[in-house]
Amino acid sequence: MPLPELTRGFWQRFFNDERPEKPILQIMDGRPIQKTNAPPDDRYRFRISDGDFYYSTCLTQTQLSERIAKDKLNVGHSIIRLLDYNGSILNAGGKVTFCLGNYEILAKTAPLVGNPVAHSGNANDYPPPPPISNGDDAQQSVSTTRPPMQPAAAPAAAQSNFGANRDNNRPPVNQQQGRFQGGSRGGVLAGGSAGSQNITPISSVTPYASKWKICGIVTAKEDIRTIKTARGDTKVFNFEMVDQEGTDVRVGAWNELADKFHSMINKGQMYYLSGATVKQTNKRFNTTKHEYELSLRSDSEIVACIDRAQFAAPRIRFQFVKFNQLQSCIGTNVDVIGVVQSVDDVSSVPSKKTNETLNKRDVHLVDDSGTMVTLTLWGDQARNFTTNGQEHPVVALKGVSVREFRENVSLSMLGSTKMELSPDFPEAYDLSGWYDEQGSNIQQVVAMSRDNSAPRDGMWDMRVIGIADALQLGNLGEEKGAYFNLKAMIASMKTENALYKACAEEGCKKKVIEVNGMLRCEKCNKQSLNFKYVTLLSAEMTDFSGTHWVTMFEESAQKLLGKSAAELGTLLENDKDAYYAVFEKVRFNSFIFRIRSKAETYNDESRIKWTVYDVRPVPWDQYVDALNKTIEAIAAL
């Protein structure tokens, strides 16, 4: 059975002092009114839609409360025919209250009709509505004579008619732009004469511009994400807008604003935006080229732009990096293009942060450098990915994250990553032609990892201690820190605390504490007489430019010392001289160290911690060659 047709344009006519008879509307949601330190209130507050707009300040009459509870009108999206209604307005806040009277239910728990947006309560903000036509009341008449205004629950001196004097109780309206000036309503309006005048180019938006309004098309919309922080869970929603000049900017909303704006913003639609905080961009998560990004506030205003022709969104501009160069881009976002070699099935993996189950799919790509790299898709991206029936299509990615895990370099899709399948530009045609002629015949495609070609000897992404310190690597908001290589020596080590007694359970390395002669593990909640030794070595490394303390865990410490934690524990218990000799043997010997530098907070103080992830002997021939190439590059400057 088809759903009854809603009375489109009802809210616009209502706020223009017209009274359509028996309008058909839809309940979006509702709840009983609850007041603190006040007598009980049996009325309900509803959000009601006409299919184009919705209005939130809709109250019921007290005598209808019992019927509404019986009909469960506040549950689902019921479609009703209003047989009686009126409106009132208070001078104090200028907010129009829509009062529901008698009604009849036409459909229970119906799907939400249309994509309604919030109405501000001022008809001047929007264009005139179309003629009314209801499916089962085609001959509805529209009364332009308003019935007597019902008094609102406020002192008489604070009331006014809901007619010609209505605008006297509102913030002034700029007729040229058709929007509130100085109001702080915040939200998405349905459009109207927001105006193409006084539009600020996105490229000109800076923290120093006090008043601006941009107009752009939404080119990317992310899902709402929940981030775990020390203060609890935080919701975040991001989208990107591009203007007619081709400049794009990232816009973010947090917590309740994320919920509010996520349902209002649609990809591909054009909006006006004003009233947001401008802050420095975080390039790790931002794929736009703008120096700044926008953070929405409670008074931010986003207006659907319907008063000017929508321009064509500019083509995405790529700056491609070859797969064999990705090892120098770890921890950054890049643009790549490749041919789909194969696609794995969707799998489920647990999240380390939230313990939630995540959907994951690996797509294996190859480019004309003869290198293969794995692209990981997550969530809806993983579930919805398809090659559209093509066996080996070309795929272009903008702003994909380059990551390293267990010495393998891979790509990971972010919420802001843009993907084009079988793109229409020269690089895609050239790559497709290469694959047809040569790529598909490659017997052994080189996998992208730190263990092939240049990465094998560690002579890539080299730093020196002094420069790494000066650059504050790992202190620029990188979630996983910054990775680099050093050629350095160990100057000193804290040998007395290099070992600790840990839980004997397999897979547990929690330090045990002695309780009544027993060893207790707080993590496993067990007591035992058994334990195992675990290495946790703090060492001072040095090169010609400076020194820095680093932490080495079991695997890297064993590579450096040539002894396992169990072997060191035996020496510590039986022959301390031999134990200390193990550490002395490696002092002032050079090694190649793989370092992760990451900012951590301790006692409200931020500091950068270096952790050694790998230790290798110095390949002197390759190291000298790398130095010569560096000298030649500097001399050519």
N, C-alpha and C positions, 0 to 999 in steps of 0.2 A: 504494500500500500504506500503510495507516494506521500511524502511529508507535506504538511500545509505550507504554503508559501508565506514567508515573513513579509511584514509591511516595511519594505525598504524605504529609507529616508524618513522614518518616523521621528527619530531623535532630532534630526535637523529641522523638521517642521515644528516639533514640540517647542524647541528653544527659539523658534521664530514666531511664537505665539499662535500657532495653528493647532487644531485639535482633531486629528484624524479619528473617526469613529470606529470603535471596536478594533483596534490594531492587533495584529498577530505578532507576538514577540517570543523570544527564547530566553529561558533562564540559564545563565552561564554558571552561577554558583550563588549560594546564600547561606546565612548563618544567623542564629538568634543574637540580638543585641545584648551585650554584657557590659555593665557599668560597675566600676568600683566605687564604694562609699556612696551609693545612690540606691533609691528604691528599685525593686525588680521591674524590668521592662520586658513585656511579652511580645514586642514587635520583632520583625525580622528585617535584615538588611540584604538586598539582592543586587547582583550585577546582571543587567538585562541587555540583550542584543537585538538589533533589528536586522542583522546580517551584514550591515556596513559599519555601524558604530555600536559600542556598548557604553552604558552609563552605570556608575557604581553607587551613587547616592540615591538608592531606591528603597523606600521604607514601606512597610505594610501598616494597615490600620489595626489597632489593638483587637478589635472584635473578630478579625480574621485569623488570629494566631492559632486557635484550636483547629480550624479547618486546614491551615497550611501544614501544621504538624501531622494531621491525619493524611493529607494528600502527599506528604513527603516532597513538597515543592522545592525544598532546598537540596534535594538529592538528584543527581543526574542533570540532564539538559532538557527539561520539559518545555514544550511549545504550548503557549497559552493564548487565549483571546481575552483581552482586557475589556470588560464591560463598563468599567468606571475607573477613573484616575484623575488626579489633579497635581498641582505643583505649588511650592511655596519657596520663598527666599528670605534669608536673614541678612540684614545690613552688616552685621558684625563680620561675617566671613564672605559674604557674597556668593555662597554656595547654594545652588538650586537643589531642593529636595523633591524628588518625584515620589508621589504617594500612590500606591496600588490600592485599588478598590476591589469590587467584585470581579471574578474571572471564571473562565471555563478552560479545562485542560483538553487540548487537541491531540497531543502526543506525549507519552512518557518516555524518559531516558532516551531521547533522540540524539543522533550525532550532532556535533556542533556545526551550524550552518555558516558557510562563508569564512572569512578571515577578518572579523570585526576588530576595529581599533578604538582606543579610548576617545570619547567625545569630551571636549573641554567644558561644555555647558554654555558656550557662546556661539551662536549661529554664524556670526561674522567671520569666524575662523575658517569657514569652509564654503565651497561653492554650493549653489542652490541644489536641492535634491531633485531627482527625476519624478515624473508623475507617479502617484501611488497606484499600484495594482496588486490586489490580493487574489490568490488562486481561487478561494471559495467565496470571496466577497468582492467580485469585480466591480460592483457598482458602489463601492464605498464612497461616501461623501466626505469632504474636508470642511470642517467648520472653522471659519476665521474669527468667529466671535468666541472669546474665551469665557467659560463659565466662571462664576464668582470664585475668587481665590480662597482656598482653605487656610485658616490661620495656622502658623507654625507654632511649635512649642517654645515661644520666646516672648519677652515683654512686648507689648503693643508698639512701643516707641521704636523698637528695633525692626519692625516689619515694613514691607512695602509691597505694592502690587507686583505681580509677575508679568508686567506688561511693558508699557513704554518706559517706565522708570527703572527697568531692570538693570540697565547698564550703568546707572548712577552708583550702584553698589559693587562695581567690579573694578579691577585695575583698568587704566585707560587703554584703549585699543588703537593701535596704529593702523589706520585704514589702508595705508599704502602697502603694508606688509601683511596685514590681516592676522596678527598674532598678539598675544599678551606681552606687554612691556613691563618688566619688573616682577612678573609672577614667578612662582617657584613650584609650578605644578609638576613638572618633570614627566616625561612619557612620550609616546608616539601619537601624534595627531593624524587625522586622515588626510591632511593636505590642505588644499585651498590656495589662497593668495599669499602664501608665505613669501613669495616674490623672488624674482631672479635678480633683484637689485641688491647692492651691498654684499655680494657674495665674495668671500675671501678665498683665494687660491689655497689649496692644501699646502703647497710649498711655502706659503707665507705664515703658516701657523707656528708660532713660537711661544715660549713662556712669557715673552715681553709684550705680546699682543693681548691687551686686556679684553677687547670685545671683538669677536669674529663669528662668522657663520659660514660653514662650508656646504657644498652641494656635491654629492657623489653617488656612484653606484656601488652597492655591496658586492664585492667580487669573491669574498671568502667568508664563511660562517662556521665557527667551530661549535662542537657540543660543549655543554657545561661540564667542567671538570671539578673534582674535589681534591684539594691539595691538603696534605697533612702538615700542620705547622705546630710550633710549641704552644700556641694559643688555642689549638683545636683545629677542626676541619674548616676550610675556607673554600667557597665556591667561586669559580672564575669562568667568565664567558668572553670570548674575543671574536671580533670580526674585522674585516678590512674594507676600506672605501677608496675609490679612485675617482678623481675629478676629470673634467674635460681636457685638462692639460696632460693627463697621463700620470699625475703624481698620486701615489697611494699612501695610506696611513693606517696604522693598526689602532683599534679602539677596544678598550677592555671595560668590563663591568664585574663587580664583586658582590658576593653574598646575595642579599635580597634583590639588588639591582641586576644581578646575573639572571635570576629567575624572571624578573620583570621584563627585561629587554630581549631575552632569548626568544620568547614567543612572539615578539613584535617585529623583529628584524627578519627580512626574507632576502635570500641571495638573489641577485639580479635586479632588485628594485632600487630606485633612486630616492634619496632622502636629503633633507636639510638637517644639519647637526650644529648645535651651539651649546655653550655652557658646560665645558668639560675641562678637567685638569690636564695641562700639557707637561709632560715629563720626558726626561732623557730615555731614549729607546734602549732596550736590552737586546742586542743583536743575536744572542743565543736563541731567543725564542721569537724574534721578529724578522720576517723575511722581506719586509718592505725596505725601500732605500731612504725612507724619511729619517731625519735626525732625531725626531721626537715621536712620541705616541700619546694617545689620548686615554684618559681614565674618566669614565662617566660618574657623575655625582647625582645626588637626589634631585637637584634642580636642572639637570641636563634635559635638553629638549631635542627630540628627534621627530621630524615632520616628514610624512610621506610626500614626496614632490610630485604633484600632478598638475602644476600650473605652467610647466615648460616641457618641451619635447625632450624625451630621453635620448641622450647621446649613446653611441656605441662604445662599450667598454674597450679601452685600448688593448691591443694584443700583449700578452705577457712577454716581457723582455728577459731573455736568458743570458747568462754568462757561464758557459759550460766548462766544466773541469773534467779532464780525461780520468778514467778509472785508475790508471797507473800512477796518477799524481795525488790520489786521495790520502796517502799516508802522511802527507804534509798538511792535511786539512782536518785532522782529528780534533773533535771538540767544537767544530764550526758548522755552519749551514752553507751548503753549496748548491749550484745548479748542475745537473747531469743529464745526459741522454744516452740511452742504451737500447739494445734489442732484447726482448724477453726470450731467454733461452729455455726456461722451464718454470713451472708454477707448482708449489707444494700445496697440499690440502690444508684446510684450517685446522689448527691445533689449539689446545687450551693450556695455559701456563698460569701458575699462581703469581700474584703481584707480591714482591718483596716488601713493599711499603704498606699495603692495605690487606694482604692475604686474600684479596678477591681474585676470582678466576677471570683471566683475560683471553680473548680470542686473538690468535696470531697466525699470520701466513707469510711464508718466505717466497719471494720472487727473485729468480736468479737472472741477472742482466749481464750482457757482454757488450763491449764497445770495440772500436777499431784500433785500440792499443793492444788488443789481444788479451785483455784482462777481464776476469769475471768478478762480480761483486754481488753480494746478497742484499736485497732490499726487504726490510721487515715492515709489514703492515699490521695495524692493531685495530681491535674493535670492529666498528662498522666498516672501516676501510678494508679490513681483512675479509669480512663476510661478503661484502658487495663487490669485491674486485672481480673483473672479468675482462678477457681479451676480445670480447665481442665476436667470437668464432674465428679470430685470426690466429694462425699457428705461432708466428714469431713477429708480433707487432713491435714498432718502435714506441718507446715511452719517454717523455721528457718530464723532469721533476725540477721544481723551483723551491729552494729553501728546504732541502732534505738534510737531515742531521748525519754527520760522519762520526762513527763511533768505533771504539776498539774494545774487544772482549777476548780475553785469552789469546792475545797476539794476532787476532784476526780483525781486519778492518771491514766494516759493513755500513750500510745505510739504513736509517730508520725514519719512517714517516712521522711528521709532527702534525698536530691539528691544523697548523697554518700552511703546511706543504701543499703546493698546487701541482696537480698531475695532468698531463695531456697525453692521451693515447692516440697514436698515429697522427701526430701533429703535422700541420701543413706549412712547413718551411724548409729551406734548402738543407740544413744540417740533418734533418730526418730523412730526406731523400738520399743524401750521400751515404748515411749509415745503413739504410735499408739496402742500397746497391752493394755496399761493401759486404754485408752479411750474405746476400744472395750469391756473390761471386767467391768470397773467401771465408767469411766467418763460419758458415755452416759446415765447412770442410775441415776446420781446425780440429786436430785429433786431441790435443791436450791444451785446453784453455787455462792460462795461469790464474789461479785463485788469488784474490786480493788479500794479502796478509803481511805481517811484518817479517815473515820468513822467506820472502822471495826477492829477487833482484837487489835493489839498493837497501831495503830494510834489513837484509840478512845479516850484514856486518855491523848494524847499529849506527852507520854513518849517515843518518837522516834525522832531521829535526833536532840537530845538535845545539846545545846552549853552553854557556859558562855560568858559574855560580853567581858572579857579580851582576851580570846582565839579567839573569832570571830573577834575582832579588829586586833589582831596580824596576823591572817591568811588572812586578807584583803578579806574576803568573798565578792563575787560580783564584784571584781576588776580584774577578770581573763579572761575578754572577753565574759562572759556569756551574751547573748543577753537579756534574761529575768531576769537576776540577780540570786542570790543564796537564797534559802529558808532554814530556820532552826527555832527551837523552843528555847525559853528562859524561865526560871523561875526567875522572877525579880519583883521588887517593883517600884512604881512610886515615885520619890523623889520630883519633882516639875513640874509645868505646867504653860504655859503662858495663864492664864485665860482671860486676857483683850482682846486677839485676837483669842479666841477660836471659835467665831461665826463671820460670815459675812453675809451681805445682798446679796442675789442672785436673779437672774431672776425668776419671778413667773411662767414662762411657764413650762409645764410638761416636764421632762427629761433634762432641762437646769439648770446648776449650776454655770453659769458665774456670777462673781461679778458685781453688777450694780454700775454705777457712777451717781452722782447727776448733772443734767443739767437743770438750770432754774426752779428749784422746782420739776422736774420730775426725775424718775429713769430710766436710759438708759442701755440697754443690747447691747453691741457691737456685740455679737455673733448672736443674733436674729434680731438685727437692729430695736428694738422696744423701745418705751418709755411708762412708766406706773407709777401709784402711788402705785402699789402693789409690794410686794417682799416676799421672804421666807428666813428663816434663814437656813444656812448650817454650819455644824460643821467642823472645820479644826484645830485640836488640836496638838500643839507641846509640847512634854513631855520629861522629863529626867528620864530614867529608870536606876536602879542600882541593882547590886548583889555584892557578896563578892569579885569579881574580878575587878570591875570597873564600870564606868557609860557611858551612850551614849544617845544622843538625838534622838527621833523618831518622826515620823509624823503619826497621826491617822486621817483617814477620817470618814465620818458619821457613817458607820455601826460599825466599830471597836470602835469608841469613844462612841457610844450609849451602846455597851456591857460593856464597862469599867465603864461609869458614871451612867448607868441605866436610862438615860433621853434622849429623842429625841431632835433634834435641835429646833423644835417648842416649846417644853416644856422649854428648856433652854432660848430661846428668851423671853418667857413670864416672866420667873423669872428675867431676866436681865432688862426688862422694868419696872417691878412692885415691885420686892423685891431682891435687889442686895445681901443682906446678905444671903438669901436662895440660890441664884445663886452661890456664892462663897463656901457655905457649901457643895454643891454637889461635887465640886472638892476636898475639904479638906477631905471628907469622904473616898476617895479611896487612899489617900496618905499613903505610907508605908504599904500597903497591898500587899501580893504576888499574882501573877497571872501567868498563862502560856500564853506567847505571841508567835504568829506565825509571823515571821519577814521575809521581803524580803529586801535583801541588794543588792544595785545596784549602779554602778559607773555612775555619771552624770557629764556633763560639764557645768560650769557656768562661764561666763566671761573668757573663755579660760583656766579655772582652773578645773581640775578633782577632784571630791570628792565623797565619798561613802555615800549614803543616805539610812537610814533604814526606812521602812514603815511597820506599824503594820497591818496585814491582818486579824487577829483573836485574841480574848481575851477569856480565859476560867479560871474558878476557878481551883486552884491546887488540884488534887486528891492525897491527902497526902499519902495514903497507897501505891499507885502505884509509887509515887515519891520516897518514902523511899526504896521500892524494887529495883527501877532502880539505886539508889545510891549504894545499897549493891552489885548489880551485877557489877557495874562499879569498885568498890573497889576490888572485887574478881578478875576481869579481870586484873587490874593493878598489884595485888599481884602475879598473875601467870606469869607475864612477866619475 
